[in-house]
Amino acid sequence: MMGCQIDNLSMAETLLTIEGFIKSGKPHQHVVVNVDKLVKASKDADLRQIINDCALINADGMPVVWASRLLGKPLKERVTGVDLFEALMRRSAEKGWRVYLLGAREEVVSEVKLRYEEKYRGITIAGYRNGYWKPEEEAGVVEAIKAARADVLFVAISSPKKEQFLGRCQADMKVPFTMGVGGTFDVVVGKVKRAPVWMQRFGMEWFYRFLQEPRRLFKRYFIDDVAFLKLLAIEMFKR
């Protein structure tokens, strides 16, 4: 879709695929695509290549699922980053996978660590770090993650910085499964509230987020993302 590949997998199929990645011991990168990321990737060839090079690409957002139907290649369902994160934290406790948390502010990521250690007694948080570092500190961040021998790495930093960081460093960190989780850490600690279930079902989560941060998100949702409709119309015409 719009130059980006998307795996047509359900949540259950996605979890089975990830389990296979972790068993292999080889590095695999995951990414979710939403309207905002598809628009950015349409303008940025490097970002588009980073996305397409990922081992697993899920659709996060009902507008992407709806667009897939209009284009004649319907996706089974959306697999949101928040839901997949929760499922993988639970699975990590059950399977004994080592988890590393990277991103957000120090007080947020440390709180996420504490909450899940209380929630899932068997979970192993092999390490954590905030998402703020200088370019010259990047090598140290990579080395710390490698030394933690993590099976799963969750990265909560903004796009496209997240994709660029993973594109550069995934192989060096030697983590079997790496996943960008955006603002998920903020949701976990209650800093950002998730939309009610009925709004999620109708694809209105974006509007709920906008109501919480209208000044920051107005340009993204009402100016930048409008380009998605134009791109969709062009792709429908071509097909």
C-alpha positions as CSV (number, residue, x, y, z in Angstrom):
1,M,0.0,0.0,0.0
2,M,1.5,3.3,-1.2
3,G,4.9,1.7,-1.6
4,C,4.9,-0.1,1.8
5,Q,4.4,-3.8,2.3
6,I,2.0,-5.0,5.0
7,D,1.7,-8.5,6.3
8,N,-1.9,-9.8,6.3
9,L,-1.8,-11.4,9.7
10,S,-4.3,-11.6,12.6
11,M,-3.1,-10.9,16.2
12,A,-2.8,-14.7,16.9
13,E,-0.8,-15.2,13.7
14,T,1.5,-12.3,14.5
15,L,2.3,-13.8,17.9
16,L,3.1,-17.1,16.4
17,T,5.4,-15.5,13.9
18,I,7.2,-13.5,16.6
19,E,7.7,-16.7,18.7
20,G,9.4,-18.2,15.7
21,F,11.7,-15.2,15.4
22,I,12.7,-15.5,19.0
23,K,13.4,-19.2,18.7
24,S,15.7,-18.6,15.7
25,G,17.9,-16.2,17.8
26,K,18.5,-14.0,14.8
27,P,17.6,-10.3,14.7
28,H,14.2,-9.4,13.4
29,Q,12.6,-6.0,13.3
30,H,8.9,-5.2,13.6
31,V,7.0,-2.1,12.5
32,V,3.4,-1.0,12.5
33,V,2.1,1.4,9.7
34,N,-0.6,3.9,10.2
35,V,-1.9,6.8,8.1
36,D,0.8,9.1,9.3
37,K,3.7,6.7,8.6
38,L,2.4,5.8,5.1
39,V,2.2,9.5,4.2
40,K,5.8,10.1,5.5
41,A,7.1,7.0,3.7
42,S,5.5,8.2,0.5
43,K,7.8,11.3,0.7
44,D,10.9,9.6,2.2
45,A,12.5,6.8,0.2
46,D,14.9,5.9,3.0
47,L,12.0,5.5,5.5
48,R,10.1,3.5,3.0
49,Q,13.0,1.2,2.5
50,I,13.5,0.8,6.3
51,I,9.9,-0.2,6.7
52,N,10.0,-2.7,3.8
53,D,13.2,-4.3,5.1
54,C,11.4,-5.2,8.4
55,A,10.7,-8.8,9.0
56,L,7.1,-8.1,10.2
57,I,4.9,-5.2,9.2
58,N,1.4,-4.8,10.8
59,A,-1.4,-2.3,10.1
60,D,-2.1,-0.2,13.2
61,G,-5.2,1.8,12.6
62,M,-8.6,1.2,11.1
63,P,-8.2,3.7,8.2
64,V,-5.4,1.5,6.8
65,V,-7.7,-1.6,7.1
66,W,-10.5,0.3,5.3
67,A,-8.1,1.5,2.6
68,S,-6.9,-2.1,2.0
69,R,-10.6,-3.1,1.3
70,L,-11.0,-0.3,-1.1
71,L,-7.9,-1.4,-2.9
72,G,-9.1,-5.0,-3.2
73,K,-6.6,-6.5,-0.8
74,P,-8.4,-6.6,2.5
75,L,-6.4,-7.0,5.6
76,K,-7.7,-9.5,8.2
77,E,-7.5,-7.0,11.1
78,R,-5.5,-4.3,12.6
79,V,-2.8,-5.2,15.1
80,T,-2.2,-2.2,17.3
81,G,1.1,-1.5,18.9
82,V,-0.5,-1.1,22.3
83,D,-2.3,-4.5,22.1
84,L,0.7,-6.3,20.7
85,F,2.9,-4.9,23.4
86,E,0.6,-6.1,26.2
87,A,0.3,-9.6,24.6
88,L,4.1,-9.9,24.3
89,M,4.7,-8.8,27.9
90,R,2.4,-11.5,29.0
91,R,3.9,-14.0,26.6
92,S,7.4,-13.0,27.8
93,A,6.5,-13.9,31.4
94,E,5.1,-17.2,30.3
95,K,8.0,-18.1,28.0
96,G,10.9,-16.7,30.1
97,W,11.9,-14.2,27.4
98,R,14.2,-11.4,28.5
99,V,12.7,-7.9,27.9
100,Y,14.5,-4.5,27.4
101,L,12.5,-1.3,27.6
102,L,13.9,1.7,25.7
103,G,12.4,5.1,25.3
104,A,10.1,7.8,26.8
105,R,11.2,9.9,29.9
106,E,13.1,8.3,32.7
107,E,10.2,8.5,35.2
108,V,7.9,6.9,32.6
109,V,10.1,4.0,31.5
110,S,11.0,3.1,35.1
111,E,7.4,3.1,36.0
112,V,6.5,0.8,33.2
113,K,9.2,-1.6,34.4
114,L,7.8,-1.6,38.0
115,R,4.2,-2.0,36.9
116,Y,5.0,-5.1,34.7
117,E,7.2,-6.7,37.4
118,E,4.2,-6.5,39.7
119,K,1.7,-7.6,37.1
120,Y,3.6,-10.6,35.8
121,R,5.7,-12.1,38.5
122,G,7.6,-14.3,36.1
123,I,8.8,-11.6,33.8
124,T,12.4,-10.6,33.4
125,I,13.1,-7.0,32.6
126,A,16.7,-7.3,31.5
127,G,17.3,-3.6,31.3
128,Y,15.7,-0.2,30.6
129,R,16.7,3.3,29.5
130,N,15.0,6.6,28.6
131,G,14.8,7.7,25.0
132,Y,17.0,10.7,25.2
133,W,20.6,10.5,24.2
134,K,23.2,12.4,22.1
135,P,24.5,11.0,18.8
136,E,27.9,10.3,20.5
137,E,26.1,8.2,23.2
138,E,24.4,5.9,20.7
139,A,27.2,3.3,20.7
140,G,26.9,3.0,24.5
141,V,23.1,2.5,24.2
142,V,23.6,-0.2,21.7
143,E,26.3,-2.0,23.8
144,A,24.1,-1.9,26.9
145,I,21.2,-3.6,25.1
146,K,23.5,-6.2,23.6
147,A,25.0,-6.9,27.1
148,A,21.5,-7.4,28.5
149,R,21.0,-10.4,26.2
150,A,17.4,-9.4,25.6
151,D,15.1,-11.5,23.6
152,V,12.6,-8.7,23.0
153,L,13.4,-5.0,22.7
154,F,10.6,-2.4,22.9
155,V,11.5,1.0,21.5
156,A,9.3,4.0,22.5
157,I,10.8,6.9,20.6
158,S,9.2,8.9,17.9
159,S,9.1,8.2,14.2
160,P,11.1,8.4,12.0
161,K,14.0,8.5,14.6
162,K,12.9,5.1,15.8
163,E,13.0,3.4,12.4
164,Q,16.3,5.1,11.6
165,F,17.9,4.0,14.9
166,L,16.7,0.4,14.4
167,G,17.8,0.4,10.8
168,R,21.3,1.4,11.9
169,C,21.7,-0.7,15.0
170,Q,19.4,-3.7,14.9
171,A,22.2,-6.1,13.8
172,D,24.6,-4.9,16.4
173,M,22.2,-5.2,19.3
174,K,21.6,-8.9,18.4
175,V,18.1,-8.9,19.8
176,P,15.9,-11.6,18.2
177,F,12.8,-9.4,18.1
178,T,12.7,-5.6,18.2
179,M,9.5,-3.6,18.1
180,G,8.8,0.1,18.0
181,V,5.9,1.0,20.4
182,G,5.5,4.8,19.9
183,G,3.6,6.3,22.9
184,T,2.7,3.0,24.5
185,F,4.7,3.6,27.6
186,D,2.7,6.8,28.2
187,V,-0.5,4.9,27.9
188,V,0.7,2.2,30.3
189,V,1.4,4.7,33.1
190,G,-1.8,6.6,32.5
191,K,-0.1,9.8,31.1
192,V,-2.1,9.4,27.9
193,K,-5.6,7.8,28.0
194,R,-6.6,5.3,25.4
195,A,-9.9,5.8,23.5
196,P,-13.0,3.9,24.7
197,V,-13.5,0.5,23.0
198,W,-16.4,1.8,20.9
199,M,-14.2,4.5,19.4
200,Q,-11.5,2.0,18.7
201,R,-14.0,-0.2,16.8
202,F,-15.1,2.8,14.7
203,G,-11.5,3.8,13.9
204,M,-11.8,7.0,16.0
205,E,-8.8,6.6,18.2
206,W,-7.0,9.4,16.4
207,F,-9.8,11.8,17.2
208,Y,-9.7,10.9,20.9
209,R,-5.9,11.5,20.9
210,F,-6.5,14.9,19.1
211,L,-9.0,15.9,21.9
212,Q,-6.3,15.3,24.5
213,E,-3.5,17.2,22.7
214,P,-5.2,19.5,20.1
215,R,-2.4,22.0,19.7
216,R,0.3,19.4,19.1
217,L,-1.8,17.1,16.8
218,F,-3.9,19.5,14.7
219,K,-1.3,19.8,12.0
220,R,-0.6,16.1,11.9
221,Y,-4.2,15.0,11.6
222,F,-5.9,17.8,9.7
223,I,-3.1,19.0,7.4
224,D,-0.4,16.4,7.0
225,D,-2.6,13.3,7.0
226,V,-5.1,14.7,4.6
227,A,-2.5,13.7,2.0
228,F,-3.4,10.1,2.7
229,L,-6.8,10.6,0.9
230,K,-5.0,11.9,-2.2
231,L,-2.6,9.0,-2.2
232,L,-5.4,6.5,-1.8
233,A,-7.3,8.0,-4.6
234,I,-4.3,7.9,-6.9
235,E,-3.6,4.2,-6.0
236,M,-7.3,3.3,-6.5
237,F,-7.2,5.0,-10.0
238,K,-4.0,3.1,-10.9
239,R,-5.5,-0.3,-9.9
